[in-house]
């Protein structure tokens, strides 16, 4: 086997060189086994630290990566391809009798011919008719084939004479058998749809017919004179398949029908309607989970990590201090899904729900009565942005629809559906719908703090409590000693106005950790795949189906449970304790208008013009004035070069005249400055003389923007130069670099505001053109300031070794394009909780800037950084508390199931044993899950202790105690 190596070189984001080596097969010899696989260890090459190629000299570090995920991809497929013909031959040989062709007598030594074999039994043995019936007394749903002389044909065990007797063990005789009605019985199994000969037991001690079927692990379609059943194995397989692949009942049933006969030449008994009914009954029984529940939400799978008083909270949790009690808050997320529609078919009387409010959906009768009583109330309009979910709630088209969507209430931290949370209605975004949903959930939780997340929480919460007063008394929440906080999910927050982005942000709210509030959105991605099926269902079938999928979603989540500052600080702490205090996250500077931006740009241009044109050279010039004038002349040269480059090929005479005048004026200033420079820097005279000699042979004249000034930083270090001039230029350049950085910051803020104003307010071609012109002008100013900073920094780099200056590069860093962005901007891969502001906003001197807007931005960014640090620290503590709650909940649930083992009483001992066995199995399962989680989380407390911040505001202190997942963390010692 031959291999080809392909190498590709590249430069990564950090500037280092990377090498990637890929290997693949290019030829296949005749004998695969004789070709040893190459050793990839010999291919793991690294580039030399000092390559011979001089072009590698600029590389600071070289990073080598090798593709070694798989030794040789598809090597097994290549081996199989050599044996493909053998595979095919063996499969074709099975169409005949194979090795059994040589046998003449059956293993029973009988005289009947060997005509039968089973497709589902192990092996391909040929047997006689008596043996095939005997062997399939325990497997009556296998597929049997009969040899017709030239090929095999399928034959029914019923036609061969097999009778299946219920009520007795296989092989036992019933003295009073009762054939199924009309001797017509169909069983749907994984192997196909079977017509069988079935006899019920008619003895005096016999169970009713449907119970006999259940004892045989067959699920009957009806309870009276059943003629159809499905095997438990098929129902379990289909049930799990619907969760994972969202296959519909129609698709699955017809797949089984095709497995029975894929040629359509044999008639198959149609049991599709009966199968749909059995599927619904099976789902309901599985939702009951062994308990014949009647209470609202009793069948729902609870989130073990959420706080449940009496189950996973300490006994004295209500008396815990504030720095501990915040961890016992309940996080709730509200959302509506408009893809889960339902057509206007059937009704509750024809298609009632079997769950009837005992699972996730609220009880429908009381809910619809509530809607009928208050359905005429007008919807309040949004005062934030134009929320379609609010303003269009009464105008959405619902023609032909009984429900436009489904609303749910989830655990915001663990993405689990809450009991009595989902509901479906026609106007699915009106406040009255969501109010009913929210209070149906909240009244069942006895916690003291609720953190509610909703896309439109800024509007929905305004009159929530007055609306609650008009709701049924059973939905009234006792607000005494309770705190309800409102948030907007992080992804949706940017669509709100600025005031909402700070007042309802998870990033700035205290004691919420890194919760994002987007839990329902993650759940919708899973459930949306059943929308095409549930859309055609009746109301009861739809609610029961969604209940079933919500239960599976929760169960998978459970099984997969296994990271001037003093003034500003006082302001943010005051706001965290009392939200009526001034919000430090909101800007206190009046926003700049477009007219103000134009005025600032005009003033800046006027200042630049005054600084450039107003330079006058006097006869008596000091060294500092000489250097300062030279630096100003450099700035004028850059501006002139920029003006010339922007002139274009078709400039007018007026524009050209203006450029000529600027060039002439600058040339005169340069000539005057050069004459005085020779007095202070004699070494420049020979250089200029050499330049004149070299230029005399050229036709082209020297342009003023290209005139070399030969400041101290531009001279060769070996040429003589007064050290005072170098020190003078260093001081001026250092100040110039800070001034240039300040200009960059100002122009960044101006550009950002112009762009925001344009996106929000500018419409039409004329206004957009003007706005784009203003943006281009601001961008040019920004890049001009960057060029000014780069020139000043280059001069500092040249002067630093001569003057012994060190440490300044930590403050004045190289200025890249990604550094020139506003403080609040993200780059790819960053979020509000992980972002960092560019270094230009953190340099010394920024705090001393007298610009009120800059100070306001810095204050807000400091507040955000502090909130970001606090949220991450809170997240660590919340995760530790949630792990403890999960273990406590599982322990409580195990004890609860153990109690149920003896709680129910039956007349027959077999029934009592079955009920106890089920409860004990559930109890053991919870114990096993608890032990698994303990092992997986054993290292977590040590990691949390290592990562926790020492900030006393987090309620943690160094104590002799140790954090564990068995109980709450130790309290801080009081003075």
N, C-alpha and C positions, 0 to 999 in steps of 0.2 A: 504494500500500500504506500503510495507516495503522498507527501504532504507539502503544502505551500504555505510559506509564512509571508504575511503582508504587514508591513510596518507603516505607520502614519505618525507624523510629527505635528505638533501644534503648540500654541502658547495659551496657557490658561489665564483666568482673570487676574491672578496675582503677578503675571508677567513671567512665570517660570515655564521652562520648556518641558513638554510631556511627550512620552513615547508610548504608543499603543501597538501591541503585537497581536495579530489574529492568525490562527492556524485553521486550515480546513483541508479536506481530502480532495485531491485532483484526479486520482486514478484508482482503480480497484483491480488487484491482481486476481488470477484464477483461484489461488489457494489462500483464503483469508487467514486460516489458522497459522500459516507459516510466517506471517508478517507481524513482527513485534510492534507494539505501539511505541511511538517515540516518547522519550522522557521529556516532559515539559519543563523539568527543573533546569535542563541545559539551555532552555530558551529564555529563561528569565534574565534578560540582559539589563544592564544599567549603562547609561552613557558615562564616559570618562569625565572626571571633574574638570579637566583642562583639555578640551578637544583641540585637535590640530587645526581645524578650520578657524581662522581668525574671526569669522563672523559670530562665533560662539562667545566671544570675549565679553559681550555685554550682558550675558546671562548670569544673574546672581545665584540662582539655584536651579537645579534640574530635578524634575519629578518624573519618576518612571512608573508606569502602570502597565500591567500585563493582564490580558484577558484569560482567566483560568477558571471560569465558572464551571465548565465542563471539559473533561479531558478530550474527547472527540465527540462532537454532537452527531446524533443519529447513527452511532456505530452499531447499535443493536438492529436498527432498521436495515443497515447494509448486510449484516449477517442473515437476517430473515429473508432478504431478497434472494439469496442463494438457495433457500429452501422453499421458496414460494410454490414451485410446482409440486413438491411433496405434500405441502399443506392442502393444495387443491385436490390432489389425487385422493388423499385420505377422506376429505369431505365428500367427494363424489362417490367413493366406495361405500359410504354409509347409506347411500340411496338404495343399495342392494342389501343382501343378507350378510355380506362380509364373510368373516371366518366361520359363521354359523352355517354356511352352505354345505359344509361337509358333515354336519350332524344330521342323524336320521331319526333319533328318538329323543323324547323329552326327558328332563332330569327326573321326572316322576315315574319313569319306566312304563308309561302308558302307551297305548297304540295310536292315539290321536296325532294327526300331523302337526308339525311345528309351523304354525302360520302367524303367530302373534308376537309382537314385541312392544315395549313401552318407551316412548320418547322422553319420559321424565324420570324413570327409574335409572339407577346407576348401571352402566353397561348397556350392551345391545344384544342380550341373550334372547334367543327365540324359544317360545314355550307353546304348549298346547292350550286349548280353550279352558280346560279345567284349571290349569295352573294360573293362567292370567286372571281368572276370576278369584281364585284363592288369594293370590298375592295382592290384589287390589281391594280386598276387604278393608284394609287400613288406609288405602290411598285411592278413594273412589273418584277423585277428580283428575287423575292422570290421563294423558292422551295415549291411546292404544292404536297401533297400526296392524293391518292384516295384509299378508302377502297373497296377492291375487294371481300369482304365477309369473308375472313379468315386472311388477313393481308393487310398492306398498300403498295402501289406501287407508284413510282414517276410518275407524269403526267405533261406535259408541259402546261403552260398557253396559249401558241399559239394554241395547239390542243383543248383547252377548248373554244377558240374563242376570246381571248383577243387581241385587236389591240392597239398598242401604237402610239399615234398621236403627232408628233412634230410640233413646231411652234405655239401651243396653250396651254393654261393651261389644266391640266387634267380634263376631263369631258366636255370640250368645243368641239363643232363639227366643223370640217373643211369641207367646201363645195367643196373643190377641192383636196382631198387627193391623194398622189402619193406613191404607194407601192414601197418598196425597190426593186432593180433590181432582178427580178426573185422571188420576195417575199422571199428572202433568206438573213437573217441578223443575225449575231452572236455577242453577247455581252459577254465579259469576265469580270466577277465580282468576288468579294471576295468569294461569295457563290458558284461559279462554272462558267461553260461555258454554256450560254443559247442561244437557238434558239428562236427568238421572231418574232411576226408579227409587222412590223414597217411601218408606213405611214409618208411620209414627207408632209409638207404643200406646196400646189401648188398655193396658193393665189397670187395676184399681188404684195402684200407687203412682201411676204415671202423671207427669206434669202436663200442663197445657201445651199445645203444639209449639207455640213460639218459644216457650222456655226450653223445650227439648232441642230446638235448633240452636239456641244460645249456648246450651251445655255442650253442643258439638262444635262450638266456636264458629257457627254460621249466624249471620245477622239477618233476621227475617224482614221482608218488605212491609208486612202488615201483621197485626196481632190476631186477626181473625182469618182462619183458613188460608194461611200463607202458601203461596205457590212459587215464590221467588226469594232467594237469599244470596248474600255475598259472604265470602269467607272473611274472618277477622284479618287474615294476612293481607288480603287485597285492600281492605279498608285502611289498615295501618300504612300500607305502602302508598296508597293514593293520598292519605292525609298528610304524610310527610312530604310527598312530591308537590302537593299544592303549596306548601310553605316555601319550599326551596325554588321551584321553577314557576309557580303561579299557574300551573296548567289548569285548564277549565275542566269541568265535569264532562262536557261534550267531547272534548279532545281525548280525554283519558278513556272514556267508555268506548269510543270508536277505535281507539288503539287496541283495546282488548278484543273488540269484534274482529278487527283485521288479524290479530294473532290467532283467533279461532279459525278464520278462513280468509285468506288474502286474495282470493280469486273471484269472489262473489258468485261462485257456482253452487255453493251449498247454502240453503236457507238457514238464517240464524234468527233465533227467537229474540224479538226486540224487547228489551227490558230497560231501556234508557230512562223512562219516566220513573219506574220503580227504583232505579239506581240513584237518581237525583234525590228522591225522598229518603232513601237509606243513608245517603251521604249527609244530609241535613240532620237526621236523627243521631247519627254517629258523632258528628261534630258537637251537638248539644250535650250528649252524654260525656264526651271527653272534657268539655268545658266544666261540667259539674264536678269533675275530679273526685268522684267517689262520695260526694256529699250532696244530698238532696236539698240544695239551698233555696231559700225563699227571700232572704234579706237583700236589699239593694247593694250591688257591688260585691256580694259575698264570694262569688266565683272568680273574681279577678285575681291575677297574680300580682302581688304587691311588690313594690321596690324595697328590697331589704336594706338599702343604704339610706333611704329617707327616714326622717325621725318619726317613730311610732311610739307614743307614750304607752307605757305598760308592756312594751315588747322589746325595744332596743335602746331605750333611754335610761339613764340612772334614775333611781327612785326620787332623788332630791333635785332633779334637773330644773324644776321651776324656781328653786331657791339659789341656784348657782349664780355667782357674780357675773357682771355684764361681760367681762373679758373671756368668759367661758360659755355663757348662755347663747351668744350669737351663733355658735356652731350648731345649735339645735333648731335653726330656722329651716323652713320648708321652701324650696325653690320650685315655682310653678311656671310653666310656659303655655301660652294660649295661641292657637292658630287655627285657620280654616283652610281646607283643601277643596278647590273648585274643580278638580278633575274627577272626584268621586261622585259623579252625578247619578241620578236615578230617573228613568223615564216614568211617565205617568201611566203605569200599568198596575193592575191588581189593587188591593186595598188591605187594610189591617184586619178587617173581618174575614176576608178570604185567605189571607196569608199572614197570620199572626206570628209574632216573634216567640220562639220557644224560651229564650233567655229571659225575656220580659223584665229587663232592668237589673238582673242579678249578676251581670258581668260588667261591661264597659259602657255601653249605651244607656242613657237614662230611660226610665220607664216612659213609654210613648204616650199613654193616655193622659197622664197628668201634664206632660210637657205640651201636648197639643191644646189642652184646655187653657193652659197659661198663655199660649200664643193667641188663641181665639179671643181671650179677654183683653189682651193688650196689643194686638196686632195692628190696630189703627193709629197707634202713636207715631208721630212723625220722627224721622231720623235727624239727629243733630248734625249740623254741618261742621266740617273740620276748620279750625282756625290756625292749624299748623301749615302744612303744604296741602296740595289738593289730593288727599288720600282717596283713591278710587274706592277702597274698601269701605269708606265712610260716606262720602258724598254720593256715590252711585249705588248705595245699598238698596234704595227703593226703586231704582230704574233698570236694574239688570234684567235682561230677557230671560224668562223661564218658561217659554212656551213649550208645551209637551214634556215638561219636567216636573216630577213630584218633589225632587230635592236637587238643589244646585250645587251641593257639596256637603262636606262633613267638617264639623269643628271638633277639636279635641283639646284636652288639657293634659299636658305631659309633665313628668318630673324633669325639670330644666337641667339638672346636672347628670342624670343617668339615662335620659332618652327613653323612659318607660311610660306607657299609657296608664292613666289613673282611672280607677273605677268611677262610674257615673260621669266621666269626662266627655266622651264623644257624644255628639248629637248631629242629626241631619235635619235640615229644614229648607224651605224654599228661599227666603231671604237670609242667606247664611252669614251675612256680615253685620246684621243689625245688632245694636247694643243689647236689646232685650233677649236675643238668642244667647249671646255670650254671657250675659249676667246670669241666666239660668244655669248654664254650664259651670261657671266659676263657683257660684255659691253651692251648687250640688256637690262639688268636690270639697270646698273649704270647710263646710259644716261638719265633715267627717274627720277632720284633723284637729286635735286638741293642742296644737303647738301655739306659741306666743308670737312668733315672727313669720310673716309670709312675704316672700320676695316674688312678685308677679312680673312676668315678662310677656309683652304683647306688642305686635307691630305698631299699633296705634294707641299705646298706653297713654301718651300725652293727652289725647282727646277723651279716651274711654273712661279715665279715672275721675274726670272733673265732677260729674254728678252721680258717681257710683253709689254713694251711701243714700242719697234721696231716692234713687231708683230701687235700692234694696228694700226700703221701707214699704214700697207698694207691691212687693213680691209675696208669695205665700209664706206664712209664718215659719214653716219648717225649713225654709231657706234663709232665715235671718241669722247672720253671724254675730255672735256675742263679741263685740269689739272691746270690751273692758280688758284692760291690761294687754291688749294685742297691738302689734305694729304691723301695718301693711304697707310695703314699699313697692313702687312701680318702676319698671325699667323697659327699655326698648332693646330688642336683640341687636347685637353688634353689627351684623351684616345689613340690617335694615336702618340702622341709625343715621347713616350718611344721607338718607333721603329726607330727613327732617330739617327744620330750620335750626340755626346755630344754637339758640337757647335750649332746644330740646336735646341737642347733641351733648350738652354738658349736664343738664338736670336729670336726664334719664339714662345716663351711660353706666354700663357695668364696669367700665374701666375706672371711673371716678367714685362710684358709690362704695362706702365702707362695708367691710365684712361680707363680701360676696366672692372673694377669691377670683379665679379666672373663668367664672361662669360666662358663657356667651349668649345664652337664651335662645339658641337656634335649634334646640332639641327636636321640635316637631318637624322641622324641615328634613332632618336626617331620617325620620320615620316615614315621611311621605315618599321618599325614594323607594322604600321597600313595598309600601302598600299600593302605590300607583299602578303597579303591573296587574292588579286585579280589577282595575276600573272598567275595562271592557266587559268583564263578566258580571260584575255587580250592577252595572248600568241597566241590564235587562231584567234584573230580579224584582220580585215583589218586595214590599217593605220589610216583612219579617225575615225572609230569606237573606236579604241584603244585610240587615243588622246582625243576624246570627253569623253570617260568613265573615264580616269584618271583626266581630267579637273574637272569632276563632283565630284570625290572623293577628289580631292585637295580643292575644294570649301567647301565641308562639313567639312573637317579637319580644314580649316581656320575658318569657322563659329563656330564650337565647341570651338575653342581656344578663339574667341572673347567673346562668352557667358560665358566662364569659367575664365575670367581674374580676377574675384572677389575673406630674409632677410640678437786698437786705432780707436773708432767709428767715430770721427769727420772726419778722412781721408776717411774712407769707405763711409760715408754719402755723402761727396762731390763727390766721384767717381760715386756713383750710380745716384746722381742728374744730374751730367754732362752727363752721358750716357742716362738718360731718356729724356733730352732735345736735345741731338745730338747723334744719334746712331753710328756715325763714331768714337766717343770717345772709349777708351778701355772698353770692356764689363766686368763689375765687377762680373757677374755671371759665367764667364769662369775661369777655373783654370789656374794659371800662373806658376804652378810648373810642371816641366817635369814629365810625368807619369812614375811610377816605372816599370821596366821590370822584367821578371822572373829571369834573371841573378842577378839583383840588389836585389831582394827579397831573393834569396839563399845566397847572400853575407851578407845581414843584419842578416839572421838567423845564419850563421856561426860566425859572429862577436859577436852576443848575446851569443851563446854557449861558445865561447872562454872567454867572460867576466865573465860568470857564473862559468866556470871552474876555472878561475884565482881567483875569489872571494872565492871559496870554498876550493880549494887545497892550496892556498897561505896563509891561516891563520896560523900564527906562534905565539905561546904563550911564552912570555918572563917572566923572573923571577920577574921583576918589572912591575906589571900591575895595571893600575888605575881602579877605579870603572866603568868609562864609557867604557873602553876597555873590561872589564869583561862582561858587559851587551851586548855591541855590538857583542862580540864574541859569546855569548850565542844565540843571535838572528840569527847570521849567521849559527850556528850549527843547529838551528831549520830548517832553509832553506835547509841545506844539508840533514837533516833527511827526509824531505818531498821529496827531489829529489831522494834519495836512495830508499825510499818506492815506488815511482813511477817507478823507473827503475826495481825494483824486480817484481812489478805487471805486467810490460810489458814484462817480460822475457819469459813467456810461459812455457808449460810443456815439450817441446822438445828442450830446449836450448842447444847450443853447449858448449864444454869444454872451448873454448875461452871466450864466453859470461859469463859463470859461474865464470871463473877465474877473469874476470874484476869486477864482483859484489863482489867477496870475497875480492879483493884488496881494493875496495872502502869501504867495511864494516870494514875491519881491520884498514884502515887509519882513518876513522871516529871514531872508538872506541878508538883509541889512543888519538885523540883530545878531545874526551869526558872525558876520564880519567884525562888528564892533566887539563882540564877546571874545572872538579869537585873538584880537589885537591885545586885549587886556590879559588874556590867559597866559600869554608868553611871559608876562612879568612875573607871575607866580609859578609857572611850570615851564622852565626853559627847555626841558627835554622834549617838549612837544614841537619846538621850532624845526629841528631836523626832520621830524616825521612829516610835517606839513610840506617842507621843501621837497622831500622825496615824492609826496603825493602830487605836487604841482608839476614836477618834472615828468612823472609818469602820465599825467593827464594832458600835458601839452601835446603829446603825439596823437591824442584821440580827438575826434571831431565832436563827439557828444559832450555837452557841458554838464558840470556837476549840478545835480538838483539839490535844493536846500534840504529836502526831507531825507537825503542820503548823506548829508554832511556828517563826518565823524568828529565828535566833540573831543574825544580823548580826555575824558574825566579820569581822576585817579584810579577808579575801578576798571577802566578800560586800558590802562597802560600796562606794559609788560612789567612784572614784579621786579625785574633786574634793573629797570631804568630808574634814575634818581627822581624822587618825588618827596615833597615836604610831607612829613608824617602828620602835621596838623591838618593839611588838606585832606588826607585820607580819613582822619578822625572826624573832620567836619562832614565829609561826604557820608561816613557811616551813620552819624547821628541823623543827618537829613534823610538818608535812604531808609533808616529804621522807622522814622516817623512817617515817611512816604508810604511804606508798606502797610502800616496800620491805617493810614488815611485811605489807601486804596481798598483795603479790606472793608472798611466802613462804607465806602462807596459801593462795593460789591453787595454788601448786605442791604443797603438802601435800595439799590436797583432790583435786587431779587424780590424784595417786598413790593415794590412798585409794579414789577412785571406780574407777580402773582395776583395782586389785586386787580390789575387791568384784565388779566385773563379770566378771573372769576366774574368780574362785572360783565365782560363780553358774553360769557357763556350763559349768564343768568338773565341779562336784560337786552342785549343787542339783537335786533331782528331786521332783516332787509339787507339788500346788497350795498346800498350807499352807506348805511351806518356800520355794516360789517367791514367795509373797505377802510373807513376811517379808523375803526377800532384796530384793525390789523396793522395799519400804519403806525398807530401809537404803540402797539406791541413791538413792532420792528424797531422803532426808535428806542424803546426801553431796553430791548435786547442788545442793540448796538452799544448803548451806554454801559450795560453790564459787561460786555466783552471788552470794551475799552478800559474799564476799570480793572479787569483781570489782566490785560496786557500791561497796564501800569504797575500792578502788583508783581507780575513776573519779572519786569525789568528791574524793579527795586530789589527783589530777592536775588536776581542774578548778580547785581552789584554787591550785595552783602556777601554772597558766596565768594566773590573775588577778593573782597577786603578782609574777611574774617581771618584767614591764615596770617595776613600781614599785621593784623592788630591783636591777634591772640584772643579773638572772640569765640566763645563756646556756649552751647546750650540754647542758643537762639533758634535753632532749627526745630526744637520741640514746640515752639510757639508759632513760628512762621513756617508752616508746612507747604509742600507743593500743592497748588490749587488746581484740582481737576474739575472736569465738567460735572461729575456727580456730587461734588462738594457745593456747587452753586445751586442749591435748592432751598425752599423755605423750611423752617424748622418743623412744621407739621407734616411734610411730605414723606411718603413711604417709598422705598425702593423695592424691587422685586424680591419676594421672599420674606418681607417684613410685615408686621401687623401692629396694631396699637399697643399690644403687650410686649412686642419684641423689637420695636424700632429704636433707632438712635438718631440724634440730630447731627448734622454735619459739624465738622470741627470749627468752622468759621464762626459758629454761634457760641463757641465755648472758649475763645481766646481771651487772655487777660485784656482788660480795657473795655470789654463789652458792657460790663455792669456799670462802668463810669460814664457810659454814653448818655448824654442828656436827652436823646430822642425819646419822647414819651411813648411812642408806638413800639419802639424796640424794647423798652423796659416792660411794657405790657405783655409783649410776646414772650419775653424771657420768664416773666412771672407765671404765665399760663403753662409754659413748657416745664418749668420746675414743678408746678403742681401736678402736671400729668406724670412726670417722672416719679414723683413721690407716690402717687396713686398706683402707678405701675408696680413699683417695688412692694407696696403694701398688698396688692392683689395677689402677687405671686406667693408672698409669705402666708397670706390667708389660705391660699389654695393648698399649701402643704398641710396646714392644720386641718382644713376641711377633709382632705383625703384620708388623713389618719383617723379622724372621727367617723367618717363614713365606713372605713374598714371595720372599726370597732362595732358600729351599728349592724353591719352585715352579719358578723359572727353572732352578735346577740340576737338578731332576728331569727337566724337559722336555729339557734338553740331553743328559742321560744317556739318556733314552728315544729321542731322535732318533738318537744314536750306536748304540744297541742295535738299532733297526730297520734302520739302514744296514748293520750287520753281518749281519743276517738275509738281506739281499738276495743275498749270495753264499754263505750257509751251506748252503742246500739244493741238491741236485744231482738233475737229472732226465735221463731218456734223450732226451726230445724238447726241442729248443731253445725251442719255443713255451711249454712248461710252465715252463722256467727263466726265460724273459722275463716271463711272467705273475707268477710268485712274486716276482721282483726288482722289478717295477713296483708290486706291492702294498706291499712293504716300503719302497720309496723314497717312495711316496705318503704312507705313515704317517709317515716321517721328516720329509718336507717339511711335513706338517700340524703336527707338534710344533714345528718351527722357526717356522712362521707364528704359532702360539699364543704362543710365547715372545716374539716381536717385538711382538705386540699387547699382551701384559701389560706389557712394558717401557715401551711408550709410555703406557699408562694409569697406571702406577705411578711415572713419572719424577719427579713432584712430591712423592711421599710422603716421601722422606727429609728434605727441607727442612721439611715440616710436622711430622714427628716431632721434629726437633731443636728447632723452635720451641716445641713443647708439652711436652717432657720437663722434669721437675722436676730441680733441681740436687742433690737429696738423694743423698748419697754411698752410701746403702744400696742404691741401684738399680744400682750398678756402673758408673755413667757419670760421666765427668769431662770438663772442657773440655780438648780436645787440638787439635793442629793437623790431625788427621785429619778426614775427613768421612764421615758415615753414608751408606751406599749400599745398594742391594739386590743388589749384586754380591758382597758378602762380609760377614763379621761386623763389628759396630761396634768401634771402637778401644778398647783396654783402658785403664783408668785408670792414670795414671802412679804408680809406686811411689816412696815417699820413700827 
